[in-house]
Amino acid sequence: TLAGNFEKSLDKGNAGIGFNFFYDKIGFDQNLALQINYAYRIKLSNESVLSFGIKGGANLIYSDFSNAVTPEFTDPLHSRNNIWIPRMGIGLMYHNSRFFIAASVPSLLAYIPEKSFQLNNDGGFLSHHFYGSMGYVIDLKKDIWQLKPFIFAKYHHTAPFQLDLGLQLWYKNVFSIGSSYRTGDAIAAMLEIPVWEGINLSYAYDYTCLLYTSRCV
């Protein structure tokens, strides 16, 4: 799995544009996603900002069965199969110097080849995933130690509702350590280091407790 993104501020910080790249390969199936993001910010006060975002792009879903070992000759009709699926998503975020709250639906609308645009959640060409997040900054010692609790929520109609509950401890904005708990699934440890203005280096290790126990607390 490979992923990358690039973001740039526009119009003196009132807007922004970004590019996302994602590639994943599992068995004979490959998924390539290319997306462009645009955000516009409305200043509600000197510290409060309301942001609207929209993203558009396409997924190339490619399956190659030409190397599959079978007891019969390879069927040329099933040797390769690929399809482009254009998709569009939206997001909303409010934040100030201490607090943020956000919600998004990355795939709200899709174009089905040889059919039309659709909003219906068919689980194949289009699958609605709903995300929400919220966080707060607590000064333990001004300009030295900061505590940043956060919540990340995920919902899909075919899976249980899931929450990530996390906590980061920052030292002088030089580095942070933290941990998180994902309901019914895993615990994680995190490390984050700012390396350049606007660029942070992050590392996280997940321990999936369901692999070792029948239940995750």
Disulfide bonds with the S-S distance in Angstrom:
Cys209-Cys216 1.85
